[in-house]
Amino acid sequence: VTGTIQRSADDRAVLHFEKSHKRIEAAKKLAPGGVHSNVRLNEVPWPLSFHSADGAHLTDVDGNLLLDFALGQGPLLLGHRPPKVIDAVERQLQLGLLYAGQHDLELEVAGLVATMVPCAERLRFGVTGSEAVQLAIRLARAATGRGKVLKFQGHYHGWADTVLFNVGTTGPSRDGLIDIITESTGLAPSSSKDVLVTQWNDETVLERVLSDHGSEIAAVIMEPVMANTGGVIPPRPGYLEATRRLCDRFGAVLIFDEVITGFRLAPGGAQARLGVTPDLAVFGKAIASGFPLSCVAGRASLLDGVEKLGVNHSGTFNGSPISLAAAAATLTLLSDPSQGIYERLNRIGTRLLLGLREVATGSPIPLVVQGFPELMATIFANVPAIHGYTDAEHADSGALHQFLHSLVAQGVRPTSRGTWMLSSAHSESDVDAALDATRRSLQELA
Ligand SMILES: Cc1ncc(COP(=O)(O)O)c(C=O)c1O
């Protein structure tokens, strides 16, 4: 890998991405857009190609070293290639790849999840978050005998037909319900009939919708912290508790989609950090440090629908020994307080969160920095804080685009949505370098 780093007048590195550009143009001839996940189309300056990664850094095909705050869109809580995870996977590679049968790592990881995650009485492993969400919904429908799923404006639960509505687009609302907007062409026309959408973070609206439609609603599904689209938005104080009470009152299964928050916000996820236990929770991303693994965990009576109510859950790669070796090593580290991982994430992440807030005071366009030390967002909006989709809708996406463009040219890479993820591989000096780059990017915006 070779590349040149040029310097601007103020002696900062200005990175170039020509080889990535050539790669993406070549790739477009073989794959639509040259990428294999639509999310990657939104990257600045264009979808980048990478050669390798280590710790908190990526090396791209131009030879640029990028300080990574995207972390594979979340999974890399321990950074790129954490040695203990790589060792465990290498050991498993010598033993076997797939057995079409059971193995001890399944038991070990299930036991770790059960001790870490409050709702986890039983679980089933899958591969991606998207498919795990499907199992959670199926379990809820089987248990309640009801058909509809209530989701929230702006919340993302994967790319399947059941839930790909009202993520980045919204419609008019009436009686607490927001018109259904599909986020993709080609969805089954009937899929929108089984979903209802309402505003998140508003107890009164939720109570109204459940009062009107509760008897039809099998599941209420939400990100307990809205973190995929629109920023990182914590629930208002008491909102999750109210949701828990309302789901109990109306007999709906409460599903937390913890694909982003799981293991990141606490060993037990957002439910442990925020103190509200759902009936079912979906995990993915950070559970296996970058190896593909997801799970649905929750109440035994619901998971037992697989045996007792005829719920089908299948998958060739479910319980992959390689992914479970990675998960066993990951969760062993995360569940051991003497490793100091969460303490480190908190300390370094607080430095980043407070540092970004301080730098934001000099922004020429109002910039909100909010979230948690482990997961935060920079949002160009003229409001004190973002509480939901409606606030986020007024964010200045053009300013964000320019800001990210300038950051990546200086070798700092948050996600293309302006989310910053932290790993235990980030250091104080990484954070300080990111803050310097942020300061310069905001000056350029002016
Ligand atoms: C909150 C949330 N749920 C579900 C998913 C889907 O997971 P996957 O991309 O592994 O299918 C994502 C992916 O980003 C997510 O952020």
The ligand as a MOL file (V3000), in Angstrom:
LIG
                    3D

  0  0  0     0  0            999 V3000
M  V30 BEGIN CTAB
M  V30 COUNTS 16 16 0 0 0
M  V30 BEGIN ATOM
M  V30 1 C -30.9230 -0.4750 15.3950 0
M  V30 2 C -30.6320 -1.4530 14.2910 0
M  V30 3 N -31.4300 -2.5060 14.1370 0
M  V30 4 C -31.2150 -3.4300 13.1830 0
M  V30 5 C -30.1640 -3.2940 12.3040 0
M  V30 6 C -29.9550 -4.3100 11.2360 0
M  V30 7 O -28.8240 -5.0760 11.5320 0
M  V30 8 P -27.9830 -5.7470 10.3630 0
M  V30 9 O -27.3930 -4.6390 9.5590 0
M  V30 10 O -26.9670 -6.5900 11.0780 0
M  V30 11 O -28.9420 -6.5850 9.5720 0
M  V30 12 C -29.3100 -2.1990 12.4100 0
M  V30 13 C -28.1890 -2.0120 11.4830 0
M  V30 14 O -27.5160 -1.0250 11.4320 0
M  V30 15 C -29.5490 -1.2500 13.4360 0
M  V30 16 O -28.7730 -0.1730 13.5870 0
M  V30 END ATOM
M  V30 BEGIN BOND
M  V30 1 1 1 2
M  V30 2 1 2 3
M  V30 3 2 2 15
M  V30 4 2 3 4
M  V30 5 1 4 5
M  V30 6 1 5 6
M  V30 7 2 5 12
M  V30 8 1 6 7
M  V30 9 1 7 8
M  V30 10 2 8 9
M  V30 11 1 8 10
M  V30 12 1 8 11
M  V30 13 1 12 13
M  V30 14 1 12 15
M  V30 15 2 13 14
M  V30 16 1 15 16
M  V30 END BOND
M  V30 END CTAB
M  END
